[in-house]
Amino acid sequence: MKYMLIMRDSDEAFEASKEVPFEEILEAMGRYNESLIKAGVMAGGDGLAPAEEGFVVDFSSDPPLVTDGPYGETKELFNGFWILEVSSKEEAAEWAKRCPLGPGSKLEVRRIPGIDEFPQDNEWVQKEQEWRAEAETKAEQQS
């Protein structure tokens, strides 16, 4: 099973992080990522650039409206993510609890459904399976 851990920071967490040397933050996250990799559960992940560099596409109008960041309330923003491949929801929760985040930070944990959970007779699901197989073949050829 795959789960996505979505890092959410409040204003409090953002301000508190300014008090910690960036090297310490990098080391803590590096150690956490290393533990995920060594356990064989990390399928991907990245941190994100500040909200000021982002934008939102709002589909409430036609054509959709693009608004530059910063946007929304801080509690609505997320700053990074991990994708874990684990055996259960409980295992995902255990890994999430080990993340080196402080007060004001939260991890939203969401299961990523497998392609086999969608209607297999759907044309677009079949195409998605083909695209994934092609991507996997390309990745194997490049390694």
C-alpha positions in Angstrom: 0.0 0.0 0.0 1.1 3.5 -0.7 0.5 6.4 1.6 1.3 10.1 1.1 2.5 12.1 4.2 1.7 15.7 3.6 3.6 18.2 5.7 1.5 21.1 7.0 3.0 24.0 9.1 1.2 26.7 11.0 2.5 30.2 11.5 3.7 29.0 14.9 5.8 26.2 13.3 7.1 28.5 10.6 8.3 31.1 13.3 9.8 28.3 15.5 11.8 27.0 12.5 13.5 30.3 12.2 15.0 29.7 15.7 16.7 26.5 14.6 19.8 26.6 12.4 19.0 25.4 8.9 21.8 22.8 9.1 20.1 21.2 12.1 16.8 21.0 10.1 18.6 19.5 7.1 20.4 16.9 9.4 17.1 15.9 11.1 15.2 15.5 7.8 18.2 13.8 6.2 18.3 11.2 9.1 14.6 10.6 8.8 14.8 10.2 5.0 17.7 7.8 5.4 15.8 5.7 7.9 12.9 5.5 5.4 15.2 4.5 2.6 17.1 1.9 4.6 13.8 0.4 5.7 12.8 0.2 2.0 9.6 2.1 2.4 10.3 5.5 0.8 8.9 5.6 -2.7 9.4 9.4 -3.2 9.2 12.8 -1.6 10.3 16.4 -1.8 10.1 19.7 0.0 8.5 22.6 -1.7 9.6 26.2 -2.5 7.9 29.0 -0.5 4.3 29.8 -1.2 5.3 33.2 -2.6 6.7 31.3 -5.6 3.6 29.3 -6.2 0.2 30.0 -7.7 -3.4 28.8 -7.6 -5.6 27.9 -10.5 -9.2 28.5 -9.5 -11.8 26.7 -11.6 -14.7 28.6 -10.1 -14.7 30.8 -13.2 -14.4 30.2 -17.0 -11.7 30.5 -18.0 -10.0 29.4 -14.8 -8.3 32.2 -12.8 -4.6 32.0 -12.0 -3.5 33.8 -8.8 0.1 34.3 -7.7 1.1 33.3 -4.1 1.1 33.8 -1.3 -2.4 32.6 -1.1 -4.9 31.1 1.4 -4.3 30.7 5.1 -1.0 29.2 6.3 -2.8 26.2 7.7 -4.0 25.4 4.2 -0.6 25.2 2.7 1.7 22.2 2.6 5.5 22.4 2.5 6.6 18.9 1.4 5.6 15.3 1.1 6.8 11.7 1.3 5.3 8.7 -0.5 5.7 5.5 1.5 5.1 2.0 0.4 4.2 0.1 3.5 2.1 -2.9 4.5 -0.6 -1.2 6.5 -2.2 2.0 7.7 -0.7 1.4 11.1 2.8 1.1 9.6 2.3 4.4 7.8 1.2 6.0 11.1 4.3 4.7 12.9 6.6 6.2 10.2 4.6 9.5 10.3 5.1 9.7 14.1 8.9 9.5 13.7 9.0 12.6 11.4 11.2 15.3 13.0 8.6 18.0 13.1 7.8 20.3 16.0 4.8 22.0 17.6 2.5 23.7 15.1 3.3 21.1 12.4 1.1 18.3 11.2 1.3 15.4 8.8 -1.8 14.6 6.8 -1.6 10.9 5.9 -3.6 9.7 2.9 -3.7 6.3 1.1 -2.9 6.3 -2.6 -5.3 3.9 -4.3 -3.7 1.4 -6.6 -4.6 1.3 -10.3 -6.3 -2.0 -9.7 -8.9 -0.3 -7.5 -10.4 1.5 -10.6 -12.8 -0.1 -13.1 -10.5 -2.3 -15.2 -12.8 -2.1 -18.3 -12.4 1.7 -18.4 -10.5 3.0 -21.5 -8.5 5.6 -19.5 -7.6 3.1 -16.7 -6.3 0.8 -19.4 -4.3 3.6 -21.0 -2.9 4.6 -17.5 -1.7 1.0 -17.0 0.0 1.1 -20.4 1.6 4.5 -19.6 2.9 3.2 -16.3 4.3 0.1 -18.0 6.1 2.2 -20.6 7.5 4.5 -17.9 8.8 1.5 -15.9 10.4 0.1 -19.0 12.1 3.4 -19.8 13.4 3.7 -16.2 14.8 0.2 -16.3 16.5 0.9 -19.6 18.1 4.1 -18.2 19.5 2.4 -15.1 
